[in-house]
Amino acid sequence: MSDLRILRVIESMDPAYGGPCQGIRNSIPALRAMGAINEVVSVDGENVSWPSDDEFRIHKAGPGKGPWGYSPKLSRYLKKNLSKYDVVIVHGLWQYYGYAVRKAIEHLSTKNLKVPKFYIMPHGMLDPYFQKAPERKLKAMRNLIFWELIEKKTVRAADAILFTCQEELLLARETFKGYRPRKELNVGYGIPSPPLEKSVNVEQFRNKNGLSADEEYLLFLSRIHPKKGLLNLVKAYSECFNGKAGIFPKLVIAGPGLETEYGQSIHAMVQNDTLLRKNVLFVGMVTGMTKWAAFYGSKAFVLPSHQENFGIAVAEALACKCPVLISNKVNIWREIAEGSGGIVTEDTHEGTISLLQQFSLLTQIQVAEMKKNAYTVYRNHFTVEQAAINLYSHLKKFEHEL
């Protein structure tokens, strides 16, 4: 019988939603091996489905209404079932589901029912970037209002705030006045070991996407979204490809979001430039073995993000012995820089140019050494087993402290 029952609460478990739901999927098997049972409640509608065969229970308590994701069904579920769990972890902020957990806990307290330990994992949503980015002025104002009215109380009500790395923990202290959590815990984050390179078909990935059998390419694998720094990357790639740093491999852009207004603007920029049109490839969202083939086949992974709380794709690249070229706004940049598993530069257009130029000037021997270092960084810092041990031990230790 399990000694720890954990309920994860999140907006959506659709894989296209991004890192938080993938992080849950990564950690649950390792936690199960230690005796913890995890279930998830999301604000997905009952009829929503996605291409993922999950071996844990997902309670769909949506759809949420409006931009806040208000869901009476979720509230009813929590009040009825929350006392069955030892731990509840809210993944993310600014949505109704965090408020609903706080209110459900207050309800349990008034009824003298069992109250689980309450944690919040903000997944970078307390990063000052979101309050300072010029394109987010209206959202920043909304968040400030929500903070004063709701989120500040929810953060203070939690037994602890869980962070994926030390950089995230420190940045969270800079964003809002009145941020005074009961406890801050750096529990880390990790990914499962990828399949062996010999088990994936890199040649098939190349052939399907217009690359020759041994052709080198740089890989951007992430959501096509303004904060990912893709505009800087395409511009920098264009400048470098035009002779400023030698011959460059093609750039493969993989991920959802091409249909958005931003995605279409990036696509139009590429299509309207003769050199870019021939050398920048949009391959859409890749999953499963195709995703691993993309990582194993790439010469380097590139993510000059303006804000990246952890970057699961960064860790996945490292695990595939793929050097990572990132900005210093990817919060795990220190571990990567210290381990020489890639190149880190400033989060600017010039920094992105430097990122590509520095990598292009490496010798084959230096690239081979960086590949080895990338895998070492993964093994030392970002395995899902180590992250699960950290989380489990923190939860058990903190349970006894309270």
C-alpha positions as CSV (number, residue, x, y, z in Angstrom):
1,M,0.0,0.0,0.0
2,S,1.3,3.5,-0.9
3,D,2.6,5.7,1.9
4,L,1.9,8.9,0.0
5,R,-1.1,9.8,-2.2
6,I,-0.5,12.8,-4.3
7,L,-3.1,14.9,-6.3
8,R,-1.7,17.1,-9.1
9,V,-3.9,20.0,-10.1
10,I,-3.3,21.6,-13.5
11,E,-5.0,23.6,-16.3
12,S,-4.5,20.9,-19.0
13,M,-2.8,17.6,-19.6
14,D,-2.8,18.1,-23.4
15,P,0.8,17.5,-24.4
16,A,0.6,20.6,-26.6
17,Y,0.1,22.6,-23.4
18,G,3.8,22.5,-22.8
19,G,6.3,21.7,-20.0
20,P,4.2,21.5,-16.8
21,C,2.1,18.6,-18.0
22,Q,5.1,16.8,-19.5
23,G,6.9,17.3,-16.2
24,I,4.1,15.5,-14.4
25,R,4.2,12.6,-16.9
26,N,8.0,12.4,-16.4
27,S,7.9,12.3,-12.6
28,I,5.0,9.9,-11.9
29,P,6.7,6.6,-12.9
30,A,9.7,7.4,-10.7
31,L,7.6,8.4,-7.8
32,R,5.5,5.3,-8.3
33,A,8.7,3.2,-7.9
34,M,9.1,4.8,-4.4
35,G,5.5,3.9,-3.4
36,A,3.7,7.2,-4.2
37,I,0.4,7.1,-6.1
38,N,-0.3,10.2,-8.3
39,E,-3.6,11.3,-9.8
40,V,-4.3,14.4,-11.8
41,V,-7.3,16.7,-11.9
42,S,-7.3,19.1,-14.8
43,V,-9.7,21.7,-16.3
44,D,-9.9,19.8,-19.5
45,G,-13.4,19.0,-20.8
46,E,-14.6,15.4,-20.6
47,N,-14.6,15.0,-24.4
48,V,-11.1,16.4,-24.9
49,S,-8.5,13.8,-25.9
50,W,-4.8,13.9,-26.9
51,P,-2.3,11.4,-28.3
52,S,-0.9,10.1,-25.0
53,D,-1.4,6.8,-23.3
54,D,-1.2,7.8,-19.7
55,E,-0.9,5.0,-17.0
56,F,-2.3,7.2,-14.2
57,R,-5.7,8.5,-13.5
58,I,-6.7,11.9,-14.9
59,H,-10.0,13.5,-13.7
60,K,-11.3,16.0,-16.3
61,A,-13.2,18.6,-14.4
62,G,-13.7,21.2,-17.1
63,P,-14.0,22.9,-19.4
64,G,-13.2,26.1,-17.6
65,K,-15.2,29.2,-18.4
66,G,-13.6,32.5,-19.4
67,P,-9.9,33.5,-19.2
68,W,-9.8,32.6,-15.5
69,G,-10.9,29.0,-16.2
70,Y,-13.8,29.1,-13.7
71,S,-15.1,25.5,-13.1
72,P,-17.8,24.7,-10.6
73,K,-17.2,21.0,-11.5
74,L,-13.6,21.3,-10.3
75,S,-14.7,23.0,-7.0
76,R,-17.2,20.2,-6.4
77,Y,-14.6,17.5,-7.1
78,L,-12.1,19.0,-4.8
79,K,-14.5,19.5,-1.9
80,K,-15.7,15.9,-2.2
81,N,-12.3,14.1,-2.8
82,L,-9.4,16.2,-1.6
83,S,-9.3,14.6,1.9
84,K,-8.5,11.3,0.2
85,Y,-5.0,12.6,-0.6
86,D,-1.9,13.3,1.6
87,V,-0.5,15.9,-0.7
88,V,-2.0,18.3,-3.3
89,I,0.3,20.1,-5.7
90,V,-1.0,23.0,-7.8
91,H,0.9,23.4,-11.0
92,G,0.9,27.0,-12.2
93,L,-0.7,30.3,-11.1
94,W,-3.2,32.9,-12.3
95,Q,-6.0,30.4,-12.9
96,Y,-9.1,29.5,-11.0
97,Y,-7.9,26.0,-10.1
98,G,-5.3,27.3,-7.5
99,Y,-8.0,29.4,-5.8
100,A,-10.3,26.4,-5.9
101,V,-7.8,24.3,-4.0
102,R,-7.3,27.0,-1.4
103,K,-11.1,27.2,-0.9
104,A,-11.5,23.5,-0.8
105,I,-8.8,23.3,2.0
106,E,-10.7,26.0,3.9
107,H,-13.9,23.9,3.5
108,L,-12.2,20.7,4.8
109,S,-10.9,22.6,7.8
110,T,-14.4,23.9,8.8
111,K,-15.7,20.3,8.5
112,N,-12.9,18.8,10.6
113,L,-11.9,16.6,7.7
114,K,-8.4,15.5,6.8
115,V,-6.5,18.3,5.1
116,P,-3.7,17.4,2.7
117,K,-0.4,19.2,2.7
118,F,-0.7,22.0,0.1
119,Y,2.1,22.9,-2.3
120,I,2.3,25.2,-5.3
121,M,4.8,24.6,-8.2
122,P,4.7,27.9,-10.2
123,H,6.7,26.7,-13.2
124,G,8.3,30.1,-13.7
125,M,5.1,32.0,-13.4
126,L,6.6,34.2,-10.7
127,D,9.4,35.2,-13.0
128,P,9.8,39.0,-13.2
129,Y,9.9,38.7,-17.1
130,F,6.2,38.3,-17.2
131,Q,5.7,41.7,-15.4
132,K,8.3,43.5,-17.4
133,A,8.0,42.3,-21.0
134,P,6.8,45.2,-23.2
135,E,4.2,43.1,-25.1
136,R,2.7,41.9,-21.8
137,K,1.6,45.3,-20.3
138,L,-2.1,44.5,-20.1
139,K,-1.4,41.0,-18.8
140,A,1.0,42.4,-16.3
141,M,-1.6,44.8,-15.0
142,R,-4.1,42.0,-14.8
143,N,-1.6,39.8,-12.9
144,L,-0.9,42.6,-10.4
145,I,-4.7,42.9,-9.7
146,F,-5.0,39.2,-9.4
147,W,-2.0,39.1,-7.1
148,E,-3.5,41.6,-4.7
149,L,-7.0,40.1,-4.7
150,I,-6.3,36.3,-4.9
151,E,-2.8,34.9,-5.7
152,K,-1.0,36.5,-2.7
153,K,-3.4,34.8,-0.3
154,T,-3.1,31.5,-2.2
155,V,0.7,31.6,-2.1
156,R,0.7,32.4,1.6
157,A,-1.8,29.6,2.3
158,A,0.4,26.9,0.7
159,D,2.7,24.9,3.0
160,A,5.5,25.5,0.6
161,I,6.4,26.7,-2.9
162,L,8.2,24.2,-5.0
163,F,10.9,25.4,-7.5
164,T,12.6,23.5,-10.3
165,C,16.0,25.2,-9.8
166,Q,17.7,27.7,-7.6
167,E,17.5,30.4,-10.2
168,E,13.7,30.2,-10.3
169,L,13.5,30.4,-6.5
170,L,15.6,33.6,-6.4
171,L,13.8,35.3,-9.3
172,A,10.4,34.7,-7.7
173,R,11.4,37.0,-4.8
174,E,11.8,40.0,-7.2
175,T,8.4,40.1,-8.7
176,F,5.6,41.1,-6.4
177,K,5.3,43.0,-3.1
178,G,4.0,40.9,-0.3
179,Y,5.5,37.7,-1.5
180,R,6.0,35.9,1.7
181,P,5.6,32.1,1.4
182,R,5.8,29.9,4.4
183,K,8.6,27.9,2.9
184,E,10.6,27.7,-0.4
185,L,11.9,24.4,-1.6
186,N,14.2,23.8,-4.6
187,V,13.1,20.3,-5.5
188,G,14.7,20.2,-8.9
189,Y,13.3,18.7,-12.2
190,G,14.3,15.9,-14.5
191,I,13.4,13.8,-17.5
192,P,13.5,10.1,-18.1
193,S,16.4,8.6,-20.0
194,P,15.8,8.8,-23.8
195,P,15.7,5.6,-25.9
196,L,19.0,4.4,-27.2
197,E,20.3,6.2,-30.3
198,K,20.4,2.9,-32.3
199,S,16.6,2.5,-31.6
200,V,15.6,5.7,-33.4
201,N,15.5,6.3,-37.1
202,V,17.4,9.6,-37.7
203,E,17.7,8.9,-41.5
204,Q,13.9,8.6,-41.8
205,F,13.5,12.0,-39.9
206,R,15.9,13.6,-42.3
207,N,14.3,12.1,-45.4
208,K,10.8,13.0,-44.3
209,N,11.8,16.7,-43.8
210,G,13.9,17.4,-46.9
211,L,17.4,16.7,-45.5
212,S,19.9,14.5,-47.2
213,A,21.1,11.3,-45.4
214,D,24.1,12.8,-43.5
215,E,23.1,16.5,-43.6
216,E,23.8,18.5,-40.5
217,Y,21.1,20.7,-39.0
218,L,20.5,22.9,-35.9
219,L,17.3,22.1,-34.0
220,F,14.8,24.5,-32.5
221,L,12.2,22.3,-30.7
222,S,9.7,24.2,-28.7
223,R,6.4,26.1,-28.9
224,I,6.4,28.8,-31.6
225,H,5.8,31.6,-29.2
226,P,7.3,35.1,-28.7
227,K,9.0,34.3,-25.5
228,K,11.1,31.5,-27.1
229,G,13.3,34.0,-28.9
230,L,12.6,32.6,-32.3
231,L,12.5,36.0,-34.0
232,N,16.0,36.7,-32.7
233,L,17.1,33.2,-33.9
234,V,15.8,33.6,-37.4
235,K,17.3,37.0,-37.8
236,A,20.6,35.9,-36.4
237,Y,20.6,32.8,-38.5
238,S,20.0,35.0,-41.6
239,E,22.9,37.2,-40.8
240,C,25.3,34.4,-40.0
241,F,24.3,32.3,-43.0
242,N,25.0,35.3,-45.3
243,G,28.7,34.8,-44.8
244,K,29.5,36.3,-41.4
245,A,30.5,33.1,-39.8
246,G,31.1,30.5,-42.5
247,I,28.8,27.8,-43.8
248,F,25.9,27.0,-41.5
249,P,23.8,23.8,-41.2
250,K,20.1,24.1,-42.0
251,L,17.8,25.2,-39.2
252,V,14.9,22.9,-38.3
253,I,12.0,24.5,-36.5
254,A,9.9,21.8,-34.7
255,G,6.9,22.5,-32.5
256,P,3.3,23.6,-32.3
257,G,2.1,27.2,-33.0
258,L,2.8,27.8,-36.6
259,E,-0.9,28.5,-37.2
260,T,-0.8,31.4,-34.7
261,E,-0.4,35.0,-35.8
262,Y,3.1,35.0,-34.4
263,G,3.9,31.7,-36.1
264,Q,2.6,33.0,-39.4
265,S,4.7,36.1,-39.2
266,I,7.9,34.0,-38.6
267,H,6.9,31.7,-41.5
268,A,6.3,34.7,-43.8
269,M,9.7,36.2,-42.9
270,V,11.3,32.9,-43.9
271,Q,9.3,32.5,-47.1
272,N,10.1,36.1,-48.3
273,D,13.9,35.5,-48.1
274,T,15.5,33.3,-50.7
275,L,18.3,32.0,-48.5
276,L,16.0,31.4,-45.5
277,R,13.4,29.7,-47.6
278,K,15.9,27.1,-48.7
279,N,17.6,26.6,-45.4
280,V,14.9,27.0,-42.6
281,L,12.5,24.0,-42.4
282,F,9.2,24.0,-40.4
283,V,8.4,20.4,-39.5
284,G,5.5,20.9,-37.1
285,M,5.1,19.3,-33.7
286,V,7.1,16.1,-33.3
287,T,6.5,13.5,-30.6
288,G,7.6,10.0,-29.5
289,M,10.4,8.4,-31.4
290,T,10.3,11.1,-34.1
291,K,11.2,13.7,-31.4
292,W,14.2,11.6,-30.2
293,A,15.3,11.1,-33.8
294,A,15.3,14.9,-34.2
295,F,17.5,15.4,-31.1
296,Y,19.9,12.6,-32.0
297,G,20.4,13.8,-35.5
298,S,21.0,17.5,-34.7
299,K,24.4,19.0,-34.5
300,A,23.1,21.4,-31.7
301,F,19.9,22.4,-30.1
302,V,19.1,26.1,-30.1
303,L,16.8,27.9,-27.7
304,P,17.6,31.7,-27.2
305,S,14.5,32.1,-25.0
306,H,13.5,35.4,-23.3
307,Q,12.2,33.3,-20.4
308,E,12.5,29.6,-19.7
309,N,11.8,28.3,-16.3
310,F,13.5,25.0,-16.8
311,G,13.3,23.9,-20.4
312,I,12.4,20.2,-20.6
313,A,13.5,20.2,-24.3
314,V,16.9,21.6,-23.2
315,A,17.4,18.6,-20.8
316,E,16.2,16.2,-23.4
317,A,18.8,17.5,-25.8
318,L,21.5,17.1,-23.2
319,A,20.3,13.5,-22.6
320,C,20.8,12.8,-26.3
321,K,24.4,14.1,-26.2
322,C,23.3,17.2,-28.1
323,P,25.1,20.5,-27.3
324,V,22.7,23.3,-26.3
325,L,22.9,26.9,-27.5
326,I,20.8,28.9,-25.1
327,S,20.3,32.4,-23.6
328,N,21.0,33.2,-20.0
329,K,17.2,33.5,-19.5
330,V,16.9,29.7,-19.5
331,N,17.0,29.1,-15.8
332,I,19.3,26.1,-15.9
333,W,22.0,28.0,-17.8
334,R,24.5,27.9,-14.9
335,E,24.6,24.1,-14.7
336,I,25.1,24.0,-18.5
337,A,27.8,26.7,-18.6
338,E,29.7,25.1,-15.7
339,G,29.6,21.7,-17.3
340,S,30.5,23.0,-20.8
341,G,27.5,21.2,-22.2
342,G,26.8,24.1,-24.6
343,I,27.1,27.8,-25.1
344,V,25.3,30.5,-23.2
345,T,25.0,34.2,-24.2
346,E,22.9,37.2,-23.4
347,D,19.2,37.3,-24.3
348,T,19.6,39.8,-27.2
349,H,19.8,39.8,-30.9
350,E,23.6,40.3,-30.7
351,G,23.8,37.5,-28.1
352,T,22.0,35.1,-30.4
353,I,24.4,36.0,-33.3
354,S,27.3,35.3,-30.9
355,L,25.7,32.0,-30.0
356,L,25.7,30.8,-33.6
357,Q,29.0,32.2,-34.4
358,Q,30.8,30.7,-31.4
359,F,29.4,27.3,-32.2
360,S,30.3,27.5,-35.9
361,L,33.9,28.2,-35.1
362,L,34.3,25.0,-33.0
363,T,36.4,22.2,-34.5
364,Q,35.0,18.7,-34.9
365,I,37.0,17.6,-31.9
366,Q,35.6,20.4,-29.8
367,V,32.0,19.6,-30.9
368,A,32.6,15.9,-30.0
369,E,33.9,17.0,-26.5
370,M,30.8,19.2,-26.0
371,K,28.6,16.3,-26.9
372,K,30.1,14.2,-24.1
373,N,29.9,17.2,-21.7
374,A,26.2,17.6,-22.5
375,Y,25.4,14.1,-21.5
376,T,27.4,14.5,-18.3
377,V,25.4,17.6,-17.4
378,Y,22.2,15.6,-17.8
379,R,23.4,12.7,-15.7
380,N,24.7,15.0,-12.9
381,H,21.7,17.3,-12.7
382,F,18.5,16.4,-14.7
383,T,17.6,12.8,-14.5
384,V,14.0,12.1,-13.5
385,E,15.1,9.6,-10.9
386,Q,17.1,12.2,-9.0
387,A,14.4,14.8,-9.3
388,A,11.7,12.3,-8.0
389,I,13.9,11.4,-5.0
390,N,14.4,15.1,-4.2
391,L,10.6,15.8,-4.4
392,Y,9.6,12.7,-2.5
393,S,12.2,13.3,0.3
394,H,11.1,17.0,0.6
395,L,7.5,16.0,0.9
396,K,8.1,13.3,3.4
397,K,10.5,15.4,5.5
398,F,8.2,18.4,5.4
399,E,5.2,16.3,6.3
400,H,6.9,15.3,9.6
401,E,8.1,18.9,10.3
402,L,4.5,20.3,10.3
